[in-house]
Amino acid sequence: MSLYDKVRTQKILSFSLILFTLAIGVLIGTVVQTGAKAAKGQAVAADATPLTIPSPVQMQNEFTKIAKRLEPTVVNISTEYVPKTSAGTRDKSLPRRRQLQPQQPQQPQDEDQQDEDGGGMQQFFQRFFGGPGGGGGFQFPDPQEEGRSAATGSGVVVDPNGYILTNNHVVEKSTRIKVKFMNDATEYPAQVIGTDKDTDLAVIHIDKKNLAYAKIGNSDGLQVGDWAVAIGSPFGFQATVTAGIVSALSRDIPDGSATTFQHFIQTDAAINPGNSGGPLLNINGEVVGINTMIASRSGGYQGIGFAMPINTAVKVYNDIIQSGHVTRGSIGIQFQAADNPDLLKVYGTNHGLFVTRIEADGPAEKAGMKTQDVITDINGKPMKKGQDLIDLVADTPVGNSVKVGIMRDKKPMTLNVVIGDRTKVFASLYGGKSPVEKTDNGAEGMQVKFGMTIQPLRPADRDRLGYKGQGSVMVASIEPSSFAEDIGLVKGDVIVEMNRQAVNSPEDVKKLQGALKAGDSVAFHVMRQAAGPRGGGDWQSVFLAGRVPEGNQ
């Protein structure tokens, strides 16, 4: 084969190889492209079914029904306080934050137990509502005027003609009140019809007719464990609905911002600052309480809230709309509940209330009652606890007389006492000098049995303490875990009597102690200085008793 033919044959073979290679490349590219298109159209999760949104269906339950029916009746209340004093000067009539202090043992009560401002200790119970009269909630001071403040609370419409029930501390001291309804941007000006500080309730009115109003229930039918629903404006969030249960009934708040006329429904429905004055409802959507207080170390919801029973609120509301104020009866005494059988035995009875103070020119004094009398019954009803007397006397019309059974010097007597107007009987707040100092005054103390040290009460001590009563022996110290501490004696008490025998010197105490043996009942009548509005207070009678322990220590 010639050279030409060889070259030609080689070119043909090279060209054929190139064509074959190109063909193979085109084929592979087509296969790859086809596979990519197929993968692009395929689902990532081939066995998954797409979700669909169904047509809206409203779920109904009892809470939903309550919310729809009651939310239009619950209002948001905003208040403004503008002091009359000049800018930069605090209006001292504006109440400070109220606080509760730990309850002291065996402190006497009275029919007009004053609601003192607390201070100094870590706050445990706090009001929902801040601003005028409240206890620390929303306050927006005007930077241009010191002392000016605003706050919010809640209320519930109870009459279609514009009458609203709320808390007194929500509107107290306010110079302007506005009311807003759910889904209504209008702010309606409101006027205070009347207030009652003793129950912390108030009635306000707006000029609007044909309002939706809440149905009133009967709080006496409540049981622990019943459903409870709260509606209000916590932190300003209007028409907030929360639910829980009734945790306790007739709950008394110890020593502080509550008064003798406040006995609360306790609930764990979530309530916060701003709920104050709003309704607490039962599962039927009936108002059974007015939310009033919370127990909180943080100032917010911690599962313990308190509502004033609606039965009490209704009585207050009816008095206010009829006369503009609430009238309660009084016999003008201060008393101490006696639940200590040893103390009662010494005084010759098995139940009763010890009269520790009698208001000057009051009904009890006019009827001949004396301190250390033990009230055993009123109109034949036994008086076993303080609330028995408070409720009966407060609900008795002013001017009516009651038969008060007493035990005096172990002899039963009956006194006819005419009920007076409590606001007139207790016309002034208790006052006094500084409370008993807790330091040694320099007098030599005498160690006696029962785990206490006593000392003579010198004339200088009387002047310093403002004490003008009976007794010349003061408790100088109390040993921890001793008999004296167990029965409630405290440093600074002035011992007046021991087992009805007058005590005029430390030697009298030692003599009376020496005649006692283990198991005997021993009763002390002491004078104790109570806290007053300016740091001091009146000296009050306190009765304490116990059974002498082994070793008479």
C-alpha positions in Angstrom: 0.0 0.0 0.0 1.3 3.4 -1.0 2.1 6.0 1.5 -0.9 8.1 0.3 -3.3 5.2 1.0 -1.8 4.7 4.4 -2.3 8.4 5.4 -5.8 8.4 4.0 -6.7 5.3 5.9 -5.3 6.7 9.2 -7.3 10.0 8.8 -10.5 8.0 8.2 -9.9 6.0 11.3 -9.1 9.1 13.4 -12.3 10.9 12.1 -14.4 7.8 12.8 -13.0 7.6 16.4 -13.7 11.3 16.9 -17.3 10.8 15.7 -17.8 7.8 17.9 -16.5 9.7 20.9 -18.8 12.6 20.2 -21.7 10.3 19.9 -21.0 8.6 23.2 -20.7 12.1 24.8 -24.0 13.2 23.4 -25.7 10.0 24.6 -24.3 10.4 28.1 -25.4 14.1 28.3 -28.9 13.2 27.2 -29.2 10.5 29.8 -27.9 12.8 32.6 -30.2 15.7 31.5 -33.2 13.4 31.4 -32.5 12.1 34.9 -32.1 15.6 36.3 -35.4 16.7 34.9 -37.0 13.6 36.4 -35.5 14.3 39.8 -36.6 17.9 39.7 -40.3 17.0 39.4 -40.2 14.3 42.1 -41.4 15.1 45.8 -38.8 15.1 48.6 -41.0 13.0 50.8 -42.9 10.9 48.3 -45.1 9.2 50.9 -46.2 12.4 52.7 -49.7 13.9 52.3 -50.1 17.7 52.0 -52.0 19.4 54.9 -55.2 21.2 54.4 -56.9 23.9 56.6 -60.5 23.0 57.4 -63.5 25.4 57.6 -63.5 27.4 60.8 -65.5 25.8 63.6 -65.9 27.5 67.0 -65.3 25.3 70.0 -67.7 25.9 72.8 -67.2 25.3 76.6 -68.4 26.9 79.8 -65.4 29.3 80.0 -66.1 30.4 76.4 -69.7 31.2 77.2 -68.7 33.0 80.4 -66.2 35.2 78.6 -68.6 36.1 75.8 -71.4 37.0 78.2 -69.4 38.8 80.8 -66.6 40.6 79.0 -68.9 43.4 77.9 -69.8 44.1 81.5 -66.2 44.4 82.8 -64.6 47.8 82.4 -61.1 49.3 82.5 -60.8 52.1 85.0 -58.1 54.7 84.6 -57.5 57.3 87.3 -55.5 60.4 87.6 -54.3 62.1 90.7 -53.2 65.8 90.6 -52.1 67.1 94.0 -53.4 70.5 95.0 -50.0 71.4 96.4 -47.4 73.1 94.3 -45.0 71.2 92.1 -42.2 69.6 94.0 -44.2 69.3 97.2 -45.5 65.9 98.1 -49.1 65.7 99.2 -48.8 64.0 102.6 -52.5 63.0 102.5 -51.7 60.5 99.7 -51.5 57.1 101.3 -48.3 55.1 101.1 -48.0 51.6 100.0 -49.7 49.3 102.5 -47.8 46.4 103.9 -48.7 43.5 106.2 -46.4 42.6 109.1 -46.2 39.2 110.8 -48.9 38.8 113.3 -48.0 39.2 116.9 -49.3 36.6 119.4 -52.5 37.4 121.3 -52.9 41.0 120.1 -56.3 42.4 121.0 -58.9 43.4 118.4 -61.4 46.1 118.3 -64.6 46.8 116.4 -62.9 49.5 114.5 -59.6 47.9 113.9 -57.6 50.6 112.1 -55.9 50.0 108.8 -52.4 51.3 109.4 -49.8 52.0 106.8 -46.9 49.5 107.2 -43.3 50.1 106.6 -39.8 48.7 106.8 -40.4 45.0 106.4 -40.3 43.0 103.1 -43.8 43.3 101.6 -45.7 40.1 101.4 -49.3 41.0 100.6 -49.6 43.7 97.9 -52.6 45.5 96.4 -53.2 44.9 92.8 -53.4 48.6 91.9 -50.9 51.4 92.0 -51.3 55.1 92.2 -53.7 56.9 94.5 -54.6 54.7 97.5 -53.1 51.7 95.9 -50.1 49.4 96.5 -47.8 49.6 93.6 -48.9 49.0 90.1 -48.7 51.1 87.0 -47.8 54.7 87.8 -46.8 57.3 85.2 -45.6 60.4 86.9 -45.7 63.6 84.8 -42.1 64.8 84.6 -43.4 68.3 84.5 -45.2 68.0 87.9 -43.9 65.9 90.7 -46.6 64.1 92.6 -48.9 63.7 89.7 -49.7 60.1 88.9 -52.0 57.9 86.9 -53.0 54.2 87.2 -55.4 51.6 86.0 -57.8 49.1 87.6 -61.0 47.2 86.8 -64.7 47.3 87.6 -67.9 45.5 86.8 -71.3 47.0 85.7 -74.0 45.8 88.0 -76.8 48.2 86.9 -77.8 49.0 83.3 -78.1 52.7 84.2 -74.3 53.0 84.5 -73.5 51.9 88.1 -70.2 50.1 88.5 -68.8 48.2 91.5 -65.0 48.4 92.1 -62.4 48.7 94.9 -62.1 51.8 97.0 -58.3 51.8 96.5 -58.8 51.9 92.7 -60.5 55.4 92.9 -59.3 56.7 96.3 -57.8 60.2 96.1 -58.4 60.3 92.4 -59.1 63.7 90.8 -60.3 62.2 87.5 -61.8 58.8 86.6 -62.4 57.4 83.2 -64.1 54.2 82.1 -63.5 52.2 79.0 -65.5 49.2 77.6 -64.2 46.3 75.6 -64.1 47.1 71.8 -65.0 50.8 72.5 -62.3 53.4 72.4 -64.6 56.0 74.1 -63.5 57.1 77.6 -66.5 57.8 79.7 -66.0 60.2 82.7 -67.1 58.7 86.0 -68.1 60.0 89.4 -67.8 58.4 92.8 -71.1 57.7 94.4 -69.7 56.4 97.6 -66.9 54.3 99.2 -66.3 52.0 102.1 -62.7 51.7 103.3 -63.5 48.9 105.7 -64.3 46.5 102.9 -62.3 48.4 100.2 -65.3 48.8 98.0 -66.6 51.7 95.9 -69.5 52.5 93.6 -68.9 54.8 90.6 -71.3 56.0 87.9 -71.1 56.9 84.2 -73.7 58.7 82.2 -74.6 55.8 79.9 -77.8 53.8 79.8 -78.9 50.4 78.7 -75.6 48.8 79.5 -74.9 45.1 79.7 -74.6 44.2 83.3 -73.4 41.2 85.3 -75.6 38.8 87.1 -75.1 38.7 90.9 -74.6 35.3 92.5 -74.6 34.1 96.2 -71.1 33.7 97.6 -72.5 31.7 100.5 -73.0 28.8 98.1 -69.3 28.6 97.2 -67.2 25.5 98.1 -63.5 24.9 98.1 -62.7 23.4 94.7 -65.4 25.2 92.7 -64.3 26.7 89.4 -63.4 30.4 89.6 -63.1 32.8 86.6 -61.5 36.3 86.9 -61.9 39.0 84.3 -60.1 42.4 84.4 -57.3 44.5 83.0 -54.0 43.1 84.4 -51.1 45.4 83.5 -53.6 47.3 81.3 -54.5 44.4 79.1 -58.2 44.8 78.9 -60.7 42.0 79.0 -58.2 39.3 80.2 -59.9 36.1 81.3 -58.2 33.6 83.6 -59.6 30.5 85.4 -58.8 28.5 88.5 -60.5 27.2 91.6 -61.7 28.5 94.9 -58.8 27.7 97.2 -60.2 28.7 100.6 -63.2 30.6 102.1 -63.5 33.2 104.8 -59.8 33.8 104.7 -58.7 36.5 107.2 -55.5 38.4 106.3 -53.3 38.8 109.5 -52.4 42.2 110.8 -52.1 44.9 108.2 -54.0 46.1 105.2 -57.1 44.0 105.8 -59.8 45.0 108.4 -62.1 43.1 110.7 -64.8 43.4 108.0 -62.7 41.7 105.3 -63.1 38.0 105.0 -61.9 36.9 101.6 -62.5 34.2 99.0 -59.0 32.8 98.1 -58.4 31.7 94.5 -55.6 30.5 92.3 -57.1 32.1 89.2 -54.3 34.2 87.7 -54.8 37.8 88.9 -52.3 40.5 88.7 -51.9 44.3 89.2 -54.8 45.9 87.3 -57.3 43.1 88.1 -58.3 44.9 91.2 -62.0 45.7 91.2 -62.9 43.2 88.6 -65.3 40.3 89.1 -64.6 36.8 90.3 -67.2 34.5 88.7 -68.6 31.0 89.3 -69.0 28.4 86.6 -72.5 29.8 85.9 -71.1 33.2 85.1 -72.4 34.9 88.2 -70.4 37.4 90.2 -69.4 35.8 93.5 -66.6 38.2 94.5 -64.7 41.4 93.7 -61.0 40.9 93.3 -59.1 42.9 95.9 -55.7 41.6 96.9 -52.9 39.3 96.0 -50.3 37.5 98.1 -47.0 37.9 96.3 -43.3 38.4 97.1 -42.7 39.5 93.5 -45.7 41.8 93.1 -47.2 39.5 90.4 -49.2 36.3 90.2 -48.1 33.5 92.5 -51.3 31.5 92.8 -52.9 33.3 95.8 -55.5 36.0 95.2 -58.3 37.3 97.4 -61.7 38.5 96.4 -64.3 40.2 98.6 -67.5 38.0 98.7 -70.3 39.4 96.7 -72.7 39.0 99.6 -70.7 41.6 101.5 -70.3 43.8 98.4 -74.1 43.8 97.8 -74.7 45.1 101.3 -72.2 47.8 100.9 -73.5 48.7 97.4 -77.1 49.0 98.6 -76.1 51.2 101.5 -74.1 53.5 99.2 -76.8 53.9 96.5 -79.4 54.7 99.2 -77.5 56.9 101.6 -74.0 57.5 100.0 -72.2 55.8 102.9 -72.2 52.6 104.9 -73.4 52.6 108.5 -72.3 49.9 110.9 -73.1 49.3 114.6 -70.7 49.4 117.5 -70.7 49.0 121.2 -67.3 50.8 121.6 -65.0 48.2 122.9 -61.7 46.6 122.1 -61.5 42.9 122.9 -59.3 39.8 122.8 -60.7 36.5 121.7 -60.1 33.9 124.4 -59.4 30.4 123.0 -57.1 29.4 125.8 -59.0 27.1 128.3 -56.6 27.9 131.1 -57.2 31.6 130.7 -61.0 31.1 130.6 -60.8 28.8 133.7 -59.2 31.5 135.8 -62.0 33.9 134.8 -64.7 31.4 135.5 -66.1 30.6 132.0 -65.4 28.2 129.2 -65.9 30.7 126.3 -66.0 34.4 125.6 -64.2 37.6 124.6 -62.1 39.6 127.0 -62.8 43.3 127.1 -59.4 45.0 127.0 -60.5 48.6 126.4 -63.7 50.6 126.5 -64.2 53.7 124.4 -64.9 56.8 126.5 -68.5 57.8 126.5 -69.3 54.9 124.2 -72.3 52.5 124.4 -70.5 49.9 126.5 -69.3 52.4 129.0 -72.7 53.9 129.3 -74.1 50.4 130.0 -71.6 49.8 132.8 -69.2 47.5 131.1 -65.7 47.3 132.5 -62.3 46.1 131.3 -61.6 42.4 132.1 -65.3 41.6 131.7 -65.7 38.5 129.6 -68.5 38.8 127.0 -70.1 35.3 126.8 -73.2 36.0 124.7 -75.2 38.7 122.9 -79.0 38.3 122.7 -78.5 34.7 123.8 -76.0 33.8 121.0 -72.7 32.5 122.4 -69.6 34.6 121.6 -66.9 32.1 120.9 -64.7 34.1 118.5 -64.3 37.7 117.7 -66.0 37.6 114.4 -69.2 36.5 116.2 -69.4 39.8 118.0 -68.2 41.9 115.0 -70.8 40.5 112.6 -73.7 40.6 115.0 -73.0 44.1 116.3 -72.2 45.6 112.9 -75.4 44.3 111.4 -77.6 45.6 114.2 -79.3 48.9 113.4 -78.0 51.9 115.2 -80.3 52.8 118.2 -81.4 49.2 118.8 -80.4 47.7 122.2 -78.8 44.3 122.7 -78.5 42.1 125.8 -74.9 41.4 126.5 -74.1 38.6 128.8 -70.8 39.0 130.7 -68.8 37.2 133.3 -67.4 39.6 136.0 -65.3 38.2 138.9 -66.7 34.7 138.0 -70.3 36.1 138.4 -72.7 36.2 135.4 -74.4 39.5 134.5 -76.5 41.0 131.7 -76.1 44.5 130.4 -78.4 46.4 128.0 -76.2 48.1 125.5 -77.6 50.5 122.8 -75.8 50.1 119.5 -74.0 53.3 118.3 -72.7 54.4 114.9 -69.3 53.0 114.6 -67.9 56.0 112.8 -69.0 58.2 115.7 -68.0 55.9 118.5 -64.5 55.5 117.0 -64.1 59.1 115.8 -60.3 59.4 116.1 -57.4 57.2 115.2 -55.3 55.7 118.0 -52.1 57.7 118.6 -49.3 57.7 121.1 -45.6 58.1 121.6 -42.8 55.8 120.4 -43.3 52.1 120.9 -41.6 50.2 123.7 -37.8 50.3 123.2 -36.2 46.9 122.9 -33.0 48.0 124.8 -32.0 47.8 128.4 -33.1 51.0 130.2 -30.5 50.6 132.9 -32.7 49.2 135.6 -31.5 46.0 137.4 -33.5 43.0 136.2 -34.6 40.0 138.3 -34.5 36.5 136.9 -37.7 34.7 137.8 -39.2 31.4 136.7 -41.1 30.8 133.4 -38.0 31.9 131.5 -38.2 35.7 131.9 -36.4 38.6 133.6 -38.5 41.4 135.1 -37.6 44.8 136.5 -39.3 47.6 138.3 -41.1 50.2 136.2 -39.5 53.5 137.3 -41.1 56.9 137.1 -38.6 57.9 134.4 -39.6 54.8 132.4 -43.2 55.8 132.6 -42.5 59.3 131.3 -40.3 57.9 128.5 -42.9 55.4 127.4 -46.0 57.5 128.0 -47.4 54.9 130.3 -49.9 56.0 133.0 -51.6 52.7 133.8 -51.5 50.2 136.6 -48.6 47.9 137.2 -45.0 48.5 138.3 -43.2 45.5 136.8 -41.9 45.3 133.3 -40.7 42.3 131.4 -37.0 42.9 130.7 -36.2 39.8 128.6 -37.7 36.5 127.4 -35.7 33.3 127.0 -36.1 31.6 123.6 -38.4 28.5 123.7 -39.4 29.2 127.3 -42.9 29.0 128.9 -43.1 32.8 128.9 -42.4 32.9 125.1 -44.8 30.0 124.5 -47.8 31.8 126.0 -47.0 35.1 124.2 -45.2 37.3 126.8 -42.8 39.8 125.1 -40.1 42.2 126.2 -41.7 45.5 127.3 -44.9 44.0 128.7 -46.0 45.6 132.0 -47.4 42.9 134.3 -50.6 44.2 136.0 -52.1 41.0 137.4 -51.1 37.3 137.8 -54.0 34.9 138.4 -56.2 37.9 139.2 -53.8 39.1 141.9 -52.3 42.6 141.6 -48.6 42.8 140.8 -46.8 45.8 142.2 -43.3 44.6 142.5 -41.0 41.8 141.2 -41.3 40.1 144.6 -45.1 39.8 144.0 -44.3 37.8 140.9 -41.9 35.5 142.7 -44.4 35.0 145.5 -47.3 34.1 143.2 -45.0 31.8 141.2 -44.0 29.9 144.3 -47.6 28.9 145.1 -47.9 27.2 141.7 -47.1 23.6 140.8 -46.7 21.8 137.5 -50.1 21.5 135.7 -51.7 24.5 137.4 -53.3 27.2 135.2 -51.7 30.6 135.3 -53.1 33.8 133.7 -51.3 37.1 133.1 -52.9 40.5 132.5 -50.3 42.7 130.9 -50.3 46.1 129.3 -48.7 46.3 125.8 -48.0 49.3 123.6 -49.5 48.8 120.2 -48.2 50.3 117.0 -49.9 53.6 116.0 -50.1 55.8 112.9 -46.9 57.7 113.9 -44.8 54.9 115.1 -46.3 54.7 118.7 -49.7 53.7 120.1 -51.9 53.4 123.1 -51.2 50.9 125.8 -53.7 48.0 125.5 -54.7 45.2 127.8 -53.6 41.7 126.7 -54.5 38.5 128.5 -52.3 35.4 128.3 -52.4 32.0 130.0 -51.0 28.5 130.0 -50.4 25.5 132.2 -47.3 25.5 134.4 -44.7 23.1 132.9 -42.6 20.6 134.7 -39.8 22.3 136.6 -41.8 25.5 136.7 -39.3 27.2 134.3 
